[in-house]
């Protein structure tokens, strides 16, 4: 993953991780760690993991605009989640 340059300006790729955490009423429901640079790609695997753990998809799912993509919106609509 490419991160901001350090003071040495050596342009190296550095190990970094993208952490997804799902919370409801103050309780952590799901965690996923990936090496994806954006939030587009790990979104659906995160929801699949949630579905495997609990047997359903959340009806109301709030996330920031980093998760917005047509592919993710279609997936949510096909699985009965509200779009907003």
Backbone as a chain_set.jsonl record, in Angstrom:
{"seq": "XXXXXXXXXXXXXXXXXXXXXXXXXXXXXXXXXXXXXXXXXXXXXXXXXXXXXXXXXXXXXXXXXXXXXXXXXXXXXXXXXXXX", "coords": {"N": [[0.852, -1.162, 0.0], [0.604, 2.204, -0.808], [1.727, 4.839, 1.082], [1.797, 8.079, 2.732], [4.7, 10.038, 2.091], [7.75, 9.567, 3.864], [10.104, 11.321, 5.983], [12.555, 10.785, 4.816], [12.136, 10.585, 2.133], [12.122, 8.248, 0.465], [10.378, 6.745, -1.077], [9.181, 4.166, -0.696], [7.122, 1.211, -0.659], [4.969, 0.542, 1.969], [3.977, -1.623, 4.663], [0.53, -1.75, 5.331], [-2.806, -1.58, 6.632], [-6.337, -1.907, 6.157], [-8.949, -1.33, 8.207], [-12.104, -2.486, 8.993], [-14.908, -1.886, 10.924], [-17.893, -2.844, 12.423], [-20.51, -1.428, 14.252], [-23.131, -1.492, 16.629], [-25.394, 0.049, 18.7], [-23.306, 0.579, 20.49], [-21.952, -1.823, 20.665], [-19.51, -3.955, 19.288], [-19.989, -5.582, 16.308], [-18.879, -6.78, 14.062], [-15.734, -7.337, 12.51], [-13.243, -6.652, 10.123], [-10.201, -7.077, 8.412], [-8.163, -5.824, 5.869], [-5.963, -5.412, 2.997], [-6.681, -3.57, 1.157], [-6.665, -0.472, -0.59], [-8.766, 1.328, -0.827], [-12.208, 1.761, 0.314], [-14.086, 0.597, -1.271], [-13.794, -2.108, -2.326], [-13.543, -3.99, -0.048], [-16.061, -3.892, 1.059], [-18.324, -5.538, 0.29], [-17.341, -8.216, 0.876], [-17.157, -7.798, 3.648], [-19.876, -7.485, 4.357], [-20.796, -10.006, 3.602], [-19.445, -11.6, 5.447], [-20.688, -10.689, 7.784], [-23.303, -11.606, 7.294], [-22.837, -14.379, 7.276], [-22.097, -14.768, 9.934], [-24.363, -13.931, 11.455], [-26.658, -14.637, 10.067], [-28.34, -12.979, 8.62], [-28.748, -9.926, 6.718], [-27.909, -6.572, 7.647], [-30.592, -4.238, 8.015], [-30.585, -1.417, 8.0], [-27.852, 0.313, 7.143], [-25.243, 2.302, 7.847], [-22.674, 4.201, 6.421], [-19.636, 5.912, 5.536], [-18.923, 8.09, 2.682], [-16.866, 6.828, 1.357], [-17.485, 4.213, 0.818], [-19.268, 4.25, -1.223], [-20.408, 3.086, -4.257], [-21.628, 2.088, -7.435], [-21.786, -0.666, -7.763], [-21.71, -1.586, -5.085], [-24.064, -0.405, -4.116], [-25.985, -1.736, -5.696], [-25.642, -4.344, -4.754], [-26.477, -4.036, -2.08], [-29.173, -3.376, -2.496], [-30.16, -5.702, -3.752], [-30.04, -7.452, -1.617], [-31.881, -6.576, 0.224], [-31.322, -4.344, 1.812], [-31.629, -1.01, 3.049], [-31.264, 1.922, 1.054], [-29.444, 4.793, 1.454]], "CA": [[0.0, 0.0, 0.0], [1.408, 3.428, -0.832], [1.364, 5.782, 2.13], [2.468, 9.366, 2.612], [6.16, 9.94, 2.12], [8.39, 9.86, 5.128], [11.066, 12.412, 5.901], [13.706, 10.377, 4.006], [11.733, 10.664, 0.723], [12.656, 7.078, -0.225], [9.334, 6.22, -1.964], [8.991, 2.733, -0.503], [5.807, 0.723, -0.274], [5.031, 0.166, 3.37], [2.832, -2.44, 5.055], [-0.577, -1.011, 5.938], [-4.034, -2.363, 6.647], [-7.608, -1.199, 6.198], [-9.755, -1.969, 9.238], [-13.546, -2.223, 8.938], [-15.551, -2.268, 12.185], [-19.332, -2.591, 12.475], [-20.947, -1.192, 15.629], [-24.55, -1.226, 16.827], [-25.7, 0.345, 20.107], [-22.083, 0.544, 21.27], [-21.346, -3.155, 20.636], [-18.837, -4.314, 18.039], [-20.639, -6.746, 15.727], [-18.1, -7.412, 13.002], [-14.444, -6.722, 12.22], [-12.546, -7.23, 8.98], [-8.942, -6.409, 8.099], [-7.723, -6.107, 4.502], [-4.907, -4.537, 2.503], [-7.238, -2.738, 0.1], [-6.414, 0.952, -0.362], [-10.032, 2.05, -0.712], [-13.266, 1.019, 0.999], [-15.003, -0.007, -2.253], [-13.673, -3.556, -2.491], [-13.814, -4.847, 1.114], [-17.424, -3.682, 1.567], [-19.172, -6.718, 0.088], [-16.874, -9.305, 1.741], [-17.524, -7.467, 5.022], [-21.294, -7.808, 4.523], [-20.918, -11.466, 3.529], [-19.009, -12.119, 6.748], [-21.769, -10.385, 8.721], [-24.396, -12.527, 6.994], [-22.427, -15.713, 7.723], [-22.077, -14.806, 11.403], [-25.653, -13.679, 12.085], [-27.744, -15.233, 9.297], [-29.143, -11.963, 7.938], [-28.063, -8.674, 6.4], [-28.516, -5.455, 8.386], [-31.55, -3.497, 7.201], [-30.088, -0.043, 7.906], [-26.401, 0.282, 7.227], [-24.677, 3.628, 7.632], [-21.238, 4.215, 6.154], [-19.254, 7.167, 4.895], [-18.968, 8.073, 1.216], [-15.807, 5.978, 0.827], [-18.062, 2.929, 0.435], [-20.227, 4.451, -2.306], [-20.155, 2.69, -5.643], [-22.832, 1.498, -8.024], [-21.732, -2.105, -7.476], [-22.094, -1.782, -3.688], [-25.49, -0.08, -3.992], [-26.762, -2.85, -6.274], [-25.556, -5.468, -3.818], [-27.346, -3.734, -0.948], [-30.569, -3.438, -2.93], [-30.507, -7.109, -3.985], [-30.112, -8.163, -0.356], [-32.919, -6.005, 1.07], [-30.862, -3.265, 2.687], [-32.095, 0.323, 2.663], [-30.257, 2.782, 0.417], [-29.48, 6.221, 1.801]], "C": [[0.906, 1.235, 0.0], [0.851, 4.397, 0.205], [2.056, 7.109, 1.885], [3.975, 9.176, 2.747], [6.698, 10.242, 3.517], [9.462, 10.939, 4.93], [12.287, 12.08, 5.052], [13.412, 10.467, 2.502], [12.228, 9.464, -0.095], [11.627, 6.327, -1.068], [9.162, 4.703, -1.867], [7.515, 2.427, -0.269], [5.918, 0.196, 1.144], [3.832, -0.709, 3.711], [1.769, -1.584, 5.742], [-1.847, -1.837, 5.783], [-5.244, -1.439, 6.735], [-8.503, -1.963, 7.165], [-11.202, -1.522, 9.117], [-14.151, -2.733, 10.249], [-17.025, -1.894, 12.113], [-19.795, -2.507, 13.919], [-22.447, -0.937, 15.637], [-24.798, -1.059, 18.319], [-24.469, 0.214, 20.998], [-21.393, -0.804, 21.314], [-20.701, -3.406, 19.284], [-19.447, -5.615, 17.534], [-19.762, -7.495, 14.736], [-16.807, -6.623, 12.795], [-13.85, -7.426, 11.012], [-11.299, -6.405, 8.695], [-8.531, -6.816, 6.693], [-6.568, -5.177, 4.145], [-5.386, -3.717, 1.311], [-7.006, -1.271, 0.427], [-7.699, 1.74, -0.18], [-11.044, 1.185, 0.034], [-14.24, 0.355, 0.029], [-14.974, -1.533, -2.2], [-13.954, -4.379, -1.237], [-15.247, -4.754, 1.639], [-18.291, -4.935, 1.448], [-18.65, -7.924, 0.866], [-17.189, -9.067, 3.229], [-18.988, -7.836, 5.283], [-21.538, -9.312, 4.452], [-20.511, -12.114, 4.853], [-20.076, -11.873, 7.806], [-22.917, -11.365, 8.534], [-24.071, -13.948, 7.457], [-22.492, -15.83, 9.242], [-23.472, -14.752, 12.017], [-26.854, -14.234, 11.316], [-28.67, -14.238, 8.616], [-28.247, -10.775, 7.597], [-28.692, -7.549, 7.215], [-29.446, -4.664, 7.472], [-31.08, -2.066, 6.963], [-28.584, -0.063, 8.146], [-25.852, 1.655, 6.886], [-23.172, 3.516, 7.442], [-20.899, 5.538, 5.487], [-19.183, 7.002, 3.382], [-17.843, 7.258, 0.588], [-16.32, 4.627, 0.361], [-19.001, 3.036, -0.76], [-19.68, 3.972, -3.643], [-21.445, 2.053, -6.15], [-22.92, 0.013, -7.711], [-22.177, -2.384, -6.038], [-23.566, -1.454, -3.454], [-26.369, -1.179, -4.575], [-26.78, -4.049, -5.34], [-26.481, -5.252, -2.629], [-28.812, -3.873, -1.324], [-31.019, -4.888, -3.159], [-30.674, -7.894, -2.693], [-31.021, -7.493, 0.667], [-32.467, -4.936, 2.035], [-31.355, -1.926, 2.158], [-30.955, 1.143, 2.093], [-30.469, 4.216, 0.869], [-28.082, 6.693, 2.105]], "O": [[1.881, 1.282, 0.75], [-0.335, 4.725, 0.202], [2.821, 7.245, 0.93], [4.447, 8.267, 3.431], [6.153, 11.073, 4.244], [9.682, 11.402, 3.811], [12.989, 12.988, 4.607], [14.335, 10.431, 1.688], [12.699, 9.636, -1.219], [11.985, 5.348, -1.723], [9.011, 4.037, -2.892], [6.762, 3.255, 0.242], [6.864, -0.518, 1.475], [2.771, -0.553, 3.107], [2.08, -0.789, 6.63], [-1.94, -2.69, 4.901], [-5.182, -0.35, 7.304], [-8.78, -3.142, 6.943], [-11.496, -0.327, 9.136], [-13.929, -3.881, 10.634], [-17.366, -0.759, 11.781], [-19.513, -3.397, 14.721], [-22.973, -0.251, 14.761], [-24.449, -1.934, 19.111], [-24.582, -0.219, 22.145], [-20.341, -0.928, 21.941], [-21.289, -3.099, 18.247], [-19.43, -6.628, 18.233], [-19.889, -8.711, 14.587], [-16.794, -5.396, 12.894], [-13.94, -8.647, 10.888], [-11.34, -5.175, 8.733], [-8.543, -7.999, 6.354], [-6.237, -4.265, 4.903], [-4.568, -3.222, 0.535], [-7.133, -0.863, 1.582], [-7.714, 2.728, 0.554], [-10.775, 0.025, 0.345], [-15.131, -0.377, 0.46], [-16.014, -2.172, -2.046], [-14.583, -5.43, -1.367], [-15.605, -5.47, 2.574], [-18.925, -5.34, 2.422], [-19.458, -8.619, 1.482], [-17.451, -10.012, 3.973], [-19.304, -8.432, 6.313], [-22.395, -9.835, 5.164], [-21.152, -13.056, 5.318], [-20.343, -12.744, 8.634], [-23.445, -11.898, 9.51], [-24.944, -14.644, 7.976], [-22.894, -16.864, 9.775], [-23.743, -15.45, 12.995], [-27.957, -14.294, 11.86], [-29.704, -14.639, 8.081], [-27.14, -10.641, 8.117], [-29.9, -7.572, 7.453], [-29.136, -4.443, 6.301], [-31.168, -1.562, 5.844], [-28.118, -0.415, 9.229], [-25.986, 2.116, 5.753], [-22.484, 2.829, 8.198], [-21.775, 6.207, 4.937], [-19.363, 5.9, 2.863], [-17.872, 7.02, -0.619], [-15.648, 3.957, -0.423], [-19.481, 2.019, -1.26], [-18.619, 4.408, -4.092], [-22.247, 1.544, -5.368], [-24.0, -0.506, -7.428], [-22.939, -3.32, -5.799], [-24.243, -2.139, -2.686], [-27.4, -1.514, -3.992], [-27.815, -4.691, -5.161], [-27.187, -6.17, -2.212], [-29.604, -4.424, -0.56], [-32.137, -5.254, -2.797], [-31.379, -8.903, -2.673], [-30.945, -7.804, 1.855], [-33.176, -4.647, 2.999], [-31.481, -1.74, 0.948], [-29.824, 1.076, 2.574], [-31.547, 4.781, 0.687], [-27.882, 7.866, 2.42]]}, "num_chains": 1, "name": "protein.A"}
